[in-house]
C-alpha cells in the first residue's frame, strides 16, 4: 500500500495557485459556451435598454430627462415612433425578461473565470492590462446593471439616487467593457468551440491541474444553468400578458395575481390613494386646462364627453417590464385639443401635468408626432366604461408605443407648443 504524499497534503494553497481551484467543471470550452450565450443575450439587453431610454424622449423636456448631464452620451437619440403600437411593449418586455433569464448564465460565467482574477502577476503586458481593464468594466458594470435593474423590478429602491440616472451611466460603463472584451475574446472563444482544448493540457488555462472527482459533467453543468434560466423565464415572462399567464409570474410584483374583473380589470402601477388623489379632486370641480396661442381654456368632464370622441385599442407597457394586452380607450384626440389651443394644422408637442400630489412623473412631454397620431387620446373611458380612479379618472393620456409613465393619469392641464 503506497504511503500518502505528505508534502502534497500539507501544502498550503492560496487563490493565486491554480491548484487552489479544484472543480473539474471549469474549462475554456465551458466558459466559451457561456460567453457566447451572454454575447447574444447581453446584446439584446443593451440594444433594448438604449431604445427604452430613447422612448422617454429625454431631450424633449426637463420633465422627461432624469439625466440632464448626459452630454454626448445622448448622441443617438431620435424621435420615438408611434407605430407599431406595441413597440415599447416588445422592446421593454425583452429588455427585462432577457435580463432576468441571463442571471444564472452571468453567475456561472463569473464563477468559471474566478481563477483568472487571482493570477500573478496581475499585469504581464500592455495588452494584458487592457484586457484586465475591460474585464473590470464588464464585470463591475454587469453586476451593477443587473442588481439595480432587479431591485427596480422588485420595487426595492435601496440604491442612492435616481434609478434612471444610475442605470443610464452604468449602462455606458458596462457597454465600454462589453465591446472591448468581445473584441479581445470572441475570436478565441470561437476557435475553442470549433477545435476544442484537451482538458488538463497547458492550453486549457481554466482547467484545474488537481481536480476533485467529478460529480457532474460539463454538459450537466450547462444543463443546470439552462434549467435555472428556464425557471426564471417561466416565473417572470407572464407579467407581459393578461389572463392565466400572468398568474405564472410568481417572481414579479406585478404578476402572480389576476387584476379585478370588469372594464378596468387590467394591471395598474400606482393607485389614486398612493398619490393622494381624493374623490373631491376627481369630482364636479375638476377642470382640464388647455393652453396655446389661442389662449387658455377650461373644460369639465361633461364638456369633454360632448366633444367628438374617438377610440383606440392600445396596451399599457411599463419600464418594469410588465404590460397589458390592448384595451379599448375612448376620448378626445390630442390633435383636436391642439386645434382648440391654436394649432389647427400641424400641432407641436404638448406638456402634460397631473393633479397628483405626490410621486414621480407628475409632468411629462410628448413629441409632435405623438400629438398628431389619431390614436393619441385624452382618454375618458376604457372598455366601454368610465375610467376608474386608479386608471386615471377623470381623464388620462394614452399614446401608442409610449412608456407607461408618459401616459399620464389624472390630467390637470395640457400646454401645447414647442418644447
LOVOVEX-507085 format. One record per residue (C-alpha): x, y, z; residue in three letters. Coordinates in nm, 4 decimals. Layout:
# LOVOVEX-507085
R        xx        yy        zz  type
R         X         Y         Z   ALA
...
//
This chain:
# LOVOVEX-507085
R        xx        yy        zz  type
R    0.0000    0.0000    0.0000   UNK
R    0.1609    0.3321   -0.1084   UNK
R    0.2243    0.5939    0.1567   UNK
R    0.0396    0.9296    0.1180   UNK
R    0.2366    1.2190   -0.0212   UNK
R    0.2679    1.4223    0.2997   UNK
R    0.4322    1.7140    0.1249   UNK
R    0.1351    1.7455   -0.1076   UNK
R   -0.1188    1.7042    0.1734   UNK
R    0.0491    1.9674    0.3897   UNK
R    0.0882    2.2200    0.1127   UNK
R   -0.0987    2.5418    0.1831   UNK
R   -0.2715    2.6624   -0.1281   UNK
R   -0.3689    3.0220   -0.1981   UNK
R   -0.6080    3.1590   -0.4643   UNK
R   -0.3141    3.2563   -0.6861   UNK
R   -0.2216    2.8866   -0.7097   UNK
R   -0.4111    2.7190   -0.9990   UNK
R   -0.4429    2.4043   -0.7863   UNK
R   -0.6453    2.6028   -0.5302   UNK
R   -0.9408    2.5832   -0.7693   UNK
R   -1.0285    2.2149   -0.7935   UNK
R   -1.3643    2.1988   -0.9692   UNK
R   -1.3432    1.9588   -1.2658   UNK
R   -1.6156    2.1559   -1.4431   UNK
R   -1.4047    2.4618   -1.5179   UNK
R   -1.2510    2.4780   -1.8618   UNK
R   -1.2136    2.7139   -2.1544   UNK
R   -1.4797    2.5337   -2.3588   UNK
R   -1.7321    2.5565   -2.0729   UNK
R   -1.6550    2.9286   -2.0372   UNK
R   -1.6699    2.9853   -2.4136   UNK
R   -2.0221    2.8393   -2.4361   UNK
R   -2.1434    3.0651   -2.1557   UNK
R   -1.9648    3.3613   -2.3126   UNK
R   -2.1357    3.3191   -2.6495   UNK
R   -2.4767    3.2882   -2.4817   UNK
R   -2.4045    3.6102   -2.2941   UNK
R   -2.2814    3.7783   -2.6121   UNK
R   -2.6184    3.7240   -2.7774   UNK
R   -2.8299    3.7889   -2.4669   UNK
R   -2.6446    4.0986   -2.3471   UNK
R   -2.6596    4.2442   -2.6970   UNK
R   -3.0395    4.2152   -2.6842   UNK
R   -3.0483    4.3656   -2.3345   UNK
R   -2.8171    4.6531   -2.4306   UNK
R   -2.9953    4.7471   -2.7536   UNK
R   -3.3422    4.7326   -2.5966   UNK
R   -3.2152    4.9310   -2.2963   UNK
R   -3.0889    5.2109   -2.5194   UNK
R   -3.4213    5.2042   -2.7052   UNK
R   -3.6053    5.2287   -2.3748   UNK
R   -3.4127    5.5431   -2.2912   UNK
R   -3.4924    5.6919   -2.6328   UNK
R   -3.8624    5.6117   -2.5835   UNK
R   -3.8743    5.8567   -2.2917   UNK
R   -3.7870    6.1428   -2.5290   UNK
R   -3.5267    6.2665   -2.2775   UNK
R   -3.4107    6.5531   -2.5000   UNK
R   -3.7632    6.6921   -2.5260   UNK
R   -3.8221    6.8475   -2.1865   UNK
R   -3.6652    6.8518   -1.8395   UNK
R   -3.9765    6.6690   -1.7199   UNK
R   -3.8731    6.3648   -1.9252   UNK
R   -3.4996    6.3746   -1.8575   UNK
R   -3.3572    6.2222   -1.5403   UNK
R   -3.0047    6.2533   -1.6840   UNK
R   -2.9555    6.6243   -1.7648   UNK
R   -2.5776    6.5856   -1.7761   UNK
R   -2.5764    6.3113   -2.0391   UNK
R   -2.3991    6.5327   -2.2944   UNK
R   -2.2662    6.3401   -2.5920   UNK
R   -2.3958    6.0124   -2.4451   UNK
R   -2.7313    6.1097   -2.5933   UNK
R   -2.5877    6.1275   -2.9454   UNK
R   -2.8112    5.8512   -3.0780   UNK
R   -3.1463    5.9821   -2.9538   UNK
R   -3.4236    6.0105   -3.2100   UNK
R   -3.7938    6.0908   -3.2247   UNK
R   -3.9601    5.7809   -3.0811   UNK
R   -4.2226    5.6498   -3.3278   UNK
R   -4.5870    5.5780   -3.2548   UNK
R   -4.6007    5.2588   -3.4566   UNK
R   -4.6325    4.9752   -3.4323   UNK
R   -4.8457    5.0471   -3.1286   UNK
R   -4.6951    4.7529   -2.9375   UNK
R   -4.3346    4.8635   -2.9967   UNK
R   -4.2451    4.9616   -2.6397   UNK
R   -4.4301    4.6614   -2.5042   UNK
R   -4.1995    4.4410   -2.7117   UNK
R   -3.8679    4.6199   -2.6545   UNK
R   -3.9064    4.6699   -2.2809   UNK
R   -4.0545    4.3247   -2.2287   UNK
R   -3.7464    4.1780   -2.3993   UNK
R   -3.5109    4.4030   -2.2037   UNK
R   -3.6401    4.2950   -1.8646   UNK
R   -3.7245    3.9320   -1.9396   UNK
R   -3.3987    3.8503   -2.1183   UNK
R   -3.2080    4.0267   -1.8405   UNK
R   -3.3746    3.8102   -1.5771   UNK
R   -3.3180    3.4920   -1.7778   UNK
R   -2.9464    3.5706   -1.8124   UNK
R   -2.8845    3.5863   -1.4365   UNK
R   -2.7834    3.2169   -1.3999   UNK
R   -2.5661    3.2409   -1.7123   UNK
R   -2.3901    3.5516   -1.5848   UNK
R   -2.3245    3.3984   -1.2427   UNK
R   -2.1950    3.0769   -1.3995   UNK
R   -1.9663    3.2721   -1.6319   UNK
R   -1.8211    3.4739   -1.3431   UNK
R   -1.7709    3.1548   -1.1429   UNK
R   -1.5941    2.9887   -1.4340   UNK
R   -1.3284    3.2613   -1.4661   UNK
R   -1.2652    3.3356   -1.0975   UNK
R   -0.9196    3.1679   -1.1040   UNK
R   -0.8002    3.4258   -1.3589   UNK
R   -0.8784    3.7124   -1.1228   UNK
R   -0.6114    3.5890   -0.8791   UNK
R   -0.3356    3.5103   -1.1269   UNK
R    0.0068    3.6614   -1.0540   UNK
R    0.1485    3.8890   -1.1699   UNK
R   -0.1766    4.0859   -1.2131   UNK
R   -0.0447    4.2631   -1.5235   UNK
R    0.2028    4.0980   -1.7613   UNK
R    0.1945    4.3337   -2.0606   UNK
R    0.0148    4.6339   -2.2085   UNK
R   -0.2282    4.4027   -2.3909   UNK
R   -0.2940    4.2126   -2.0696   UNK
R   -0.3515    4.5406   -1.8828   UNK
R   -0.6116    4.6445   -2.1402   UNK
R   -0.7775    4.3068   -2.1046   UNK
R   -0.7905    4.3458   -1.7249   UNK
R   -0.9402    4.6954   -1.7514   UNK
R   -1.2052    4.5738   -1.9963   UNK
R   -1.2808    4.2844   -1.7625   UNK
R   -1.3194    4.5221   -1.4671   UNK
R   -1.5607    4.7428   -1.6620   UNK
R   -1.7509    4.4418   -1.7928   UNK
R   -1.7795    4.2584   -1.4616   UNK
R   -1.8434    4.5642   -1.2459   UNK
R   -2.0824    4.7169   -1.4984   UNK
R   -2.2764    4.3934   -1.5491   UNK
R   -2.3173    4.3315   -1.1756   UNK
R   -2.4215    4.6933   -1.1161   UNK
R   -2.6737    4.6913   -1.4023   UNK
R   -2.8235    4.3562   -1.3091   UNK
R   -2.8507    4.4386   -0.9372   UNK
R   -3.0066    4.7839   -0.9859   UNK
R   -3.2363    4.6507   -1.2583   UNK
R   -3.3596    4.3611   -1.0456   UNK
R   -3.4131    4.5919   -0.7474   UNK
R   -3.6156    4.8278   -0.9668   UNK
R   -3.8303    4.5404   -1.0937   UNK
R   -3.8933    4.4316   -0.7339   UNK
R   -3.9725    4.7927   -0.6323   UNK
R   -3.6857    4.7882   -0.3783   UNK
R   -3.5118    5.1231   -0.4230   UNK
R   -3.2170    5.0502   -0.1958   UNK
R   -2.9629    5.2323   -0.4108   UNK
R   -2.8777    5.6025   -0.3603   UNK
R   -3.0108    5.8487   -0.6134   UNK
R   -3.2365    5.8020   -0.9133   UNK
R   -3.2558    5.4590   -1.0731   UNK
R   -3.2765    5.6148   -1.4188   UNK
R   -2.9578    5.8189   -1.3717   UNK
R   -2.7608    5.5333   -1.2156   UNK
R   -2.8783    5.2782   -1.4707   UNK
R   -2.8048    5.5116   -1.7629   UNK
R   -2.4441    5.5902   -1.6710   UNK
R   -2.3849    5.2340   -1.5542   UNK
R   -2.5010    5.1130   -1.8954   UNK
R   -2.2331    5.3121   -2.0762   UNK
R   -1.9586    5.1873   -1.8421   UNK
R   -2.0779    4.8319   -1.8999   UNK
R   -2.1040    4.8833   -2.2764   UNK
R   -1.7429    5.0065   -2.2961   UNK
R   -1.6202    4.6924   -2.1188   UNK
R   -1.8548    4.4681   -2.3179   UNK
R   -1.7320    4.5923   -2.6566   UNK
R   -1.3648    4.5812   -2.5582   UNK
R   -1.3900    4.2361   -2.4020   UNK
R   -1.5833    4.0999   -2.7009   UNK
R   -1.3198    4.2289   -2.9420   UNK
R   -1.0449    4.0666   -2.7348   UNK
R   -1.2103    3.7348   -2.6561   UNK
R   -1.4610    3.6489   -2.9297   UNK
R   -1.2060    3.5104   -3.1819   UNK
R   -1.0579    3.2826   -2.9150   UNK
R   -1.3991    3.1657   -2.7950   UNK
R   -1.4994    3.0710   -3.1499   UNK
R   -1.1686    2.8913   -3.2005   UNK
R   -1.2125    2.6944   -2.8775   UNK
R   -1.5638    2.5858   -2.9731   UNK
R   -1.4515    2.4788   -3.3202   UNK
R   -1.1349    2.2905   -3.2298   UNK
R   -1.1549    2.2461   -2.8538   UNK
R   -0.8768    2.2263   -2.5970   UNK
R   -0.7997    1.8866   -2.4415   UNK
R   -0.8857    1.9032   -2.0683   UNK
R   -0.5864    1.9239   -1.8387   UNK
R   -0.3362    2.0293   -2.1051   UNK
R   -0.1384    2.3523   -2.0847   UNK
R   -0.3664    2.5190   -2.3357   UNK
R   -0.6661    2.4980   -2.1031   UNK
R   -0.5814    2.7746   -1.8607   UNK
R   -0.9069    2.7346   -1.6664   UNK
R   -0.8888    2.3594   -1.6076   UNK
R   -0.7662    2.2613   -1.2619   UNK
R   -0.4296    2.0814   -1.2519   UNK
R   -0.5547    1.8922   -0.9462   UNK
R   -0.9303    1.8416   -0.9955   UNK
R   -1.1609    1.6762   -0.7481   UNK
R   -1.3564    1.3672   -0.8578   UNK
R   -1.6400    1.4848   -1.0854   UNK
R   -1.9967    1.4872   -0.9536   UNK
R   -2.1428    1.6435   -1.2681   UNK
R   -2.0177    1.6671   -1.6230   UNK
R   -1.9649    1.9968   -1.8011   UNK
R   -2.2686    1.9233   -2.0149   UNK
R   -2.4632    1.8557   -1.6975   UNK
R   -2.3457    2.1874   -1.5525   UNK
R   -2.4560    2.3712   -1.8670   UNK
R   -2.7913    2.1931   -1.8478   UNK
R   -2.8265    2.3054   -1.4855   UNK
R   -2.7599    2.6673   -1.5841   UNK
R   -3.0121    2.6363   -1.8669   UNK
R   -3.2717    2.4917   -1.6304   UNK
R   -3.2244    2.7876   -1.3974   UNK
R   -3.2765    3.0301   -1.6840   UNK
R   -3.5854    2.8401   -1.7989   UNK
R   -3.7313    2.8511   -1.4478   UNK
R   -3.6803    3.2290   -1.4332   UNK
R   -3.8406    3.2648   -1.7755   UNK
R   -4.1482    3.0672   -1.6702   UNK
R   -4.1882    3.2617   -1.3452   UNK
R   -4.1399    3.6123   -1.4852   UNK
R   -4.2446    3.6367   -1.8519   UNK
R   -4.6169    3.6010   -1.7733   UNK
R   -4.6477    3.9576   -1.6498   UNK
R   -4.6301    4.0725   -2.0118   UNK
R   -4.9642    3.9037   -2.0758   UNK
R   -5.3161    3.9031   -1.9385   UNK
R   -5.5230    3.6088   -1.8293   UNK
R   -5.3889    3.2846   -1.6847   UNK
R   -5.0298    3.3506   -1.7967   UNK
R   -4.9997    3.6465   -1.5591   UNK
R   -5.0514    3.4132   -1.2654   UNK
R   -4.7294    3.2313   -1.3575   UNK
R   -4.5206    3.5441   -1.2935   UNK
R   -4.4576    3.4446   -0.9332   UNK
R   -4.1309    3.6374   -0.9004   UNK
R   -4.2689    3.9713   -1.0212   UNK
R   -4.4569    4.2245   -0.8043   UNK
R   -4.6872    4.2994   -1.0974   UNK
R   -4.7556    3.9339   -1.1651   UNK
R   -4.8811    3.6293   -0.9834   UNK
R   -5.2300    3.7686   -0.9291   UNK
R   -5.5082    3.8425   -1.1707   UNK
R   -5.6383    4.2040   -1.1690   UNK
R   -6.0003    4.2575   -1.0704   UNK
R   -6.2708    4.1761   -1.3229   UNK
R   -6.4639    4.4350   -1.5219   UNK
R   -6.3784    4.7016   -1.7815   UNK
R   -6.0976    4.8343   -1.5606   UNK
R   -5.9692    4.4893   -1.4713   UNK
R   -5.6145    4.5219   -1.6014   UNK
R   -5.2804    4.5987   -1.4410   UNK
R   -5.2084    4.9347   -1.2778   UNK
R   -4.8853    5.0775   -1.1446   UNK
R   -4.9826    5.3406   -0.8886   UNK
R   -5.3237    5.3866   -0.7295   UNK
R   -5.5098    5.7122   -0.6727   UNK
R   -5.4664    5.6693   -0.2985   UNK
R   -5.0894    5.6248   -0.3357   UNK
R   -5.0524    5.9670   -0.4993   UNK
R   -5.3146    6.1266   -0.2697   UNK
R   -5.5885    6.1801   -0.5277   UNK
R   -5.9201    6.2204   -0.3448   UNK
R   -6.2765    6.1833   -0.4670   UNK
R   -6.3139    6.5617   -0.4440   UNK
R   -6.0141    6.6092   -0.6741   UNK
R   -6.1888    6.3983   -0.9361   UNK
R   -6.5368    6.5374   -0.8766   UNK
R   -6.7515    6.8084   -1.0290   UNK
R   -6.4970    7.0791   -0.9532   UNK
R   -6.2302    6.9190   -1.1735   UNK
R   -6.1410    7.1092   -1.4885   UNK
R   -5.8965    7.0383   -1.7691   UNK
R   -5.6903    7.3440   -1.8623   UNK
R   -5.5784    7.3649   -2.2268   UNK
R   -5.3225    7.6315   -2.3228   UNK
R   -5.1832    7.7524   -2.6529   UNK
R   -5.1560    8.0577   -2.8816   UNK
R   -5.5372    8.0905   -2.8876   UNK
R   -5.5466    8.1367   -2.5098   UNK
R   -5.6364    7.9296   -2.2079   UNK
R   -5.9481    7.7116   -2.1994   UNK
R   -6.1054    7.5127   -1.9167   UNK
R   -6.3292    7.2114   -1.9743   UNK
R   -6.5349    6.9985   -1.7393   UNK
R   -6.5552    6.6256   -1.7924   UNK
R   -6.9081    6.6629   -1.9291   UNK
R   -6.7902    6.9180   -2.1837   UNK
R   -6.5147    6.6833   -2.2959   UNK
R   -6.7650    6.3985   -2.3298   UNK
R   -6.9772    6.6243   -2.5510   UNK
R   -6.6880    6.6661   -2.7989   UNK
R   -6.6216    6.4316   -3.0885   UNK
R   -6.4864    6.1131   -2.9314   UNK
R   -6.2582    5.8566   -3.0896   UNK
R   -6.1479    5.5059   -2.9936   UNK
R   -5.8102    5.3315   -2.9988   UNK
R   -5.7020    4.9816   -2.8927   UNK
R   -5.3706    5.0272   -2.7117   UNK
R   -5.1715    4.8472   -2.4388   UNK
R   -5.0041    4.9851   -2.1288   UNK
R   -4.6341    4.8940   -2.1035   UNK
R   -4.4179    4.9794   -1.8027   UNK
R   -4.0430    5.0230   -1.7665   UNK
R   -4.0582    4.7437   -1.5051   UNK
R   -4.1266    4.5019   -1.7915   UNK
R   -4.4942    4.4277   -1.7333   UNK
R   -4.7610    4.5159   -1.9869   UNK
R   -5.1261    4.4598   -2.0645   UNK
R   -5.2991    4.3456   -2.3780   UNK
R   -5.4764    4.6039   -2.5933   UNK
R   -5.7523    4.7891   -2.4089   UNK
R   -6.0204    4.9853   -2.5938   UNK
R   -5.9829    5.3512   -2.4978   UNK
R   -6.2259    5.6296   -2.5901   UNK
R   -6.1735    6.0039   -2.5618   UNK
R   -6.0767    6.3275   -2.7349   UNK
R   -5.7873    6.3212   -2.9773   UNK
R   -5.4877    6.5249   -2.8640   UNK
R   -5.4630    6.6856   -3.2064   UNK
R   -5.8223    6.8092   -3.1738   UNK
R   -5.7393    6.9709   -2.8389   UNK
R   -5.4296    7.1226   -3.0043   UNK
R   -5.6548    7.2781   -3.2681   UNK
R   -5.8632    7.4394   -2.9922   UNK
R   -5.5413    7.5712   -2.8364   UNK
R   -5.4450    7.7413   -3.1625   UNK
R   -5.2731    7.4767   -3.3726   UNK
R   -5.5278    7.3699   -3.6379   UNK
R   -5.2641    7.2468   -3.8846   UNK
R   -4.9593    7.0543   -3.7703   UNK
R   -4.9667    7.0644   -3.3892   UNK
R   -4.6417    7.0753   -3.1920   UNK
R   -4.5648    6.8803   -2.8760   UNK
R   -4.7567    6.9072   -2.5523   UNK
R   -4.6572    6.9466   -2.1890   UNK
R   -4.8842    6.7401   -1.9631   UNK
R   -4.9365    6.7982   -1.5904   UNK
R   -5.1177    6.5709   -1.3479   UNK
R   -5.3133    6.6771   -1.0409   UNK
R   -5.1464    6.4072   -0.8302   UNK
R   -4.9894    6.5448   -0.5122   UNK
R   -4.7009    6.3026   -0.4670   UNK
R   -4.4875    6.0539   -0.6516   UNK
R   -4.2740    6.0857   -0.9652   UNK
R   -4.3855    6.1614   -1.3208   UNK
R   -4.6364    6.4303   -1.2331   UNK
R   -4.5273    6.6038   -1.5532   UNK
R   -4.4407    6.4676   -1.8967   UNK
R   -4.3866    6.5927   -2.2500   UNK
R   -4.4973    6.4323   -2.5763   UNK
R   -4.3493    6.4908   -2.9208   UNK
R   -4.5346    6.6427   -3.2131   UNK
R   -4.5568    6.3062   -3.3910   UNK
R   -4.7267    6.1627   -3.0818   UNK
R   -4.9765    6.4500   -3.0667   UNK
R   -5.0560    6.4161   -3.4373   UNK
R   -5.1253    6.0440   -3.4267   UNK
R   -5.5007    5.9908   -3.4382   UNK
R   -5.4745    5.7165   -3.1740   UNK
R   -5.3285    5.9543   -2.9158   UNK
R   -5.6139    6.0406   -2.6840   UNK
R   -5.7121    6.2243   -2.3730   UNK
R   -5.8973    5.9131   -2.2638   UNK
R   -6.2233    5.9388   -2.0686   UNK
R   -6.3392    5.5778   -2.0946   UNK
R   -6.1867    5.2333   -2.1266   UNK
R   -6.3511    4.9116   -2.2464   UNK
R   -6.6921    5.0799   -2.2671   UNK
R   -6.6982    5.2243   -1.9148   UNK
R   -6.5748    5.5456   -1.7470   UNK
R   -6.2183    5.5366   -1.6226   UNK
R   -6.1791    5.4104   -1.2688   UNK
R   -5.9975    5.6201   -1.0110   UNK
R   -5.6869    5.4028   -1.0328   UNK
R   -5.6816    5.4161   -1.4125   UNK
R   -5.6774    5.7965   -1.4139   UNK
R   -6.0334    5.9266   -1.3799   UNK
R   -6.1420    6.1869   -1.4768   UNK
R   -5.9003    6.1880   -1.7749   UNK
R   -5.5671    6.0379   -1.8754   UNK
R   -5.3269    6.0343   -2.1670   UNK
R   -5.2934    5.7250   -2.3833   UNK
R   -5.0373    5.7227   -2.6670   UNK
R   -4.9352    5.4332   -2.8937   UNK
R   -4.5913    5.2764   -2.8350   UNK
R   -4.5101    5.5069   -2.5420   UNK
R   -4.3768    5.4034   -2.1986   UNK
R   -4.6469    5.3842   -1.9353   UNK
R   -4.5142    5.6818   -1.7394   UNK
R   -4.5773    5.9085   -2.0405   UNK
R   -4.9435    5.8006   -2.0403   UNK
R   -5.0126    6.0476   -1.7600   UNK
R   -5.3090    5.9795   -1.5316   UNK
R   -5.5351    6.2348   -1.3561   UNK
R   -5.4511    6.5027   -1.6131   UNK
R   -5.4957    6.8617   -1.4977   UNK
R   -5.3524    7.0655   -1.7840   UNK
R   -5.2226    7.0434   -2.1416   UNK
R   -4.9894    7.3127   -2.2738   UNK
R   -4.9303    7.2915   -2.6476   UNK
R   -4.6199    7.4499   -2.8022   UNK
R   -4.2585    7.3985   -2.8980   UNK
R   -4.0832    7.2147   -2.6163   UNK
//
